[in-house]
């Protein structure tokens, strides 16, 4: 017997909770019910009324179109937008970490990433690169008041932000993923470093070489994971038992930074815009369309994980030669 709409709704809420979160407590809190009343709804003994469905969809950012399989000409997106007053960078990273932890806890999730730039999950492995990217995001993208007249130094990275980045990197490492790169992926990072060099935004010129060395280390680490076909953390030896890592060399198009997640047979799409901001949709038709286009792109690209050693080395050597010395 296929699951009811009510079953699907509670399954979606369960997926959005932290790994140790209580579904009954979350539902009871959202609907101002006792735990026993929440249990009866979760077990299907008490049908949800339309107001309760609306409240739960709103509380947990669940699309009613998806829930009721509505066919409409529009696509519903949920935006995640950074600002200095209501949604801090810490909150932004904490949200990414929470989403990844939920996917990891489910155990049946796979990530597909079309990369225009170096994927965000790879920015956190080496501190100089993470520190620079954090400084750039805060100063040039968010234009945070505390960074207006500040120059870059390695101690600009708060320990809490560094811990969140480490958590994101480790949790992403638990998820099977397919990444589609091109030879332009490092251009934006290098361009930002050079712009800051010319603008005199470095307190210590030696930090420029430290950042570039971190970019080099990051690429070497990604290459090692591609060779193994599995994920592992910097400093660890390559292990075949880690989460699967597939890497494709895309020579066809320069796409956007697009992430699609397969979870329990369902597709969730994350579209990046304005550098850090992104939009999320679970619209089945739209997500399926993007997924099929990803599959077509992969068929036209060259797989450089586990096989194609020559092509893998050619690809990474092109990226490494871009790094100023």
Secondary structure, DSSP 8 states (H G I E B T S, - for coil): ----HHHHHHHHHHHHS-TT--HHHHHHHHHT--HHHHHHHHTTSS---HHHHHHHHHHTT--HHHHHT---SS---EEE--BTTTB-HHHHHHHHHHHHHHHHHHS-EEEEEE-SSS-GGGSSSSHHHHHHHHHHIIIIIS--GGGTT--B-GGGS-HHHHHHHHHHHHHHTTSEEEEEE-TTTTHHHHHHHHHHHHHT-BS-THHHHHHHHHHHHHHHHHHHHHHHTB---TTS---TTS-BEEEEE--S-----EEEEEETTEEEEEEEETTTEEEEE--HHHHHHHHHHHHHHHHHSEE-SSS-HHHHHHHHHHHHHHS--
